[in-house]
Amino acid sequence: MYTIGLDYGTLSGRALLVDVRTGAEVATAVYDYPHAVIDEVLLPSGKRLPPEYALQHPQDYLDVMYHTIPAILKGIDPAQVIGIGIDFTASTPMPTLKDGTPLCAIDGYRDEPHAYVKLWKHHAAQPYADRINAVARQRGESWLKRYGGKYSSEWFFSKLLQILEEAPGVYDAFDTFIEAADWVIWQLTGVLTRNTCTAGYKMLVQDGDYPSPEYFGALNPKFQTLIGTKVGREFAALGSKAGGLTAEMAAKLGLPAGIAVAVANVDAHVTAPAVHATEPGIMVMIMGTSTCHMISGSDLREVGGMCGVVDGGIVPNLFGYEAGQSAVGDIFAWFVDNAVPPEYQAAAQAAGINIHDYLEREAAKQKVGEHGLLALDWWNGNRSTLVDTELSGLLVGMTLLTRAPDIYRALIEATAYGTREIIEAFEANGVQVNTLIAAGGLPEKNALLRQIYADVTGRPFKLSGSAQAPALGSAIHAAVAAGTYPNIHAASEAMGKLKDMVVTPIPENQAVYDQLYADYKTLYDTFGRGANDVMKRLKKIRNAARGES
């Protein structure tokens, strides 16, 4: 018997076929989104988008299924597939009609940016996040502490409030505002569900309900009635069955009708069972374009700057904590795409390796601190612990002798310092971090990065046994939804996997990194906590020069 895990990322989606008895990964397929991230121009109209926009087209999500699932079924009997699970980036919400039709597919709204999916890294809703936080503080809303004291522009209601105030006609035109994860489940089953993971971490659902209508009304009078009109209050537990695969979708995908479709999940959170992280004290670092830090605990704690704590948000019967960094792999990609001289590209080509591998190889020849650089990893703002998308990157210590491999290494180190900041914040507030596990493409491919993270954090860590850990986690949830296992713990034990390798700190490296981290913290506090808001002033001047608000 098999289950399918569908993992929806920032630029592509992938499907994984998994043996439910052993966790063996039988086949995988990837499909790149044709529309990618819509952040400059809205096609086909050519309408330019304002700064900080990051939109997507929902048809890409359906096309992922149509292309990848038939591909992974080759060579097996589809009747052996018993379930499907999906995970998604979050918060990635979208407006639809009452039957699930995306608003952007309706004539009259195809050229309206607010009719499209708002990807997780859509940061143009920051002013509305600021208001959500300010009103919550003014009213003494207790739930704000559950989100580290700040609600993010990346999350559900910031984006919905932006639509209401910037495009009230669009707001009036749609019936449902829903996470893309739940929308895909809706398309598979014909049943609208809202998963407890995104509800808790992104939609302000704590202790089973939203904030009061009076709070929402204080944000905007039209917001007072949005729960029950634009947004539902029925939540589906992780690992449960959302419904059966419809006959129409079964025919398109080449699968049996009626098989179990698990309740949707978030890509980072679903990774935990894929790496046996279903007990307290195990932090999973899901490292890709960004990094999410997931950990479960037995007790409820409030940690400043975290992304939320939700009862059962990762695994049942434990409090799930989330933190993260808004850009990691994206920073390395930015550097390669925009700042590496051609001679390095040529050298990589002559060596028969890609440019990232070449820069890693050259940077690995250095001693710790040899390049004389220090960076703040805020190229896409700071998610934890500052929760401020208006921050930007910083690089200190450059001279006329600074070379591309030096900067590449400094950027890796900066992201490791950001992870250490998160670990220390958790532990300072009573959430013990006993074990680190790294998952995702970055630690899989980059040996230098692995060692730097061990040296900077001063902790050994393990590696995921799957290159597609989120998809494996979704397949694990599908196995529970199909009834093969009684719960996530049992399914994780049977289907999850870790590599035998353990990355351990090198003491002499660790000693130097402790010194460098102290200076990182000084820069972190200076530019991140209001002592010097030059980054925000620069953004205002930039936007004014471009004629943008």
Order of alpha helices (4+ residues) and beta strands (2+ residues): beta-beta-beta-beta-beta-beta-alpha-beta-beta-beta-alpha-alpha-alpha-beta-alpha-alpha-alpha-beta-alpha-beta-beta-alpha-beta-beta-beta-beta-alpha-alpha-alpha-beta-beta-alpha-beta-alpha-alpha-beta-alpha-alpha-beta-alpha-alpha
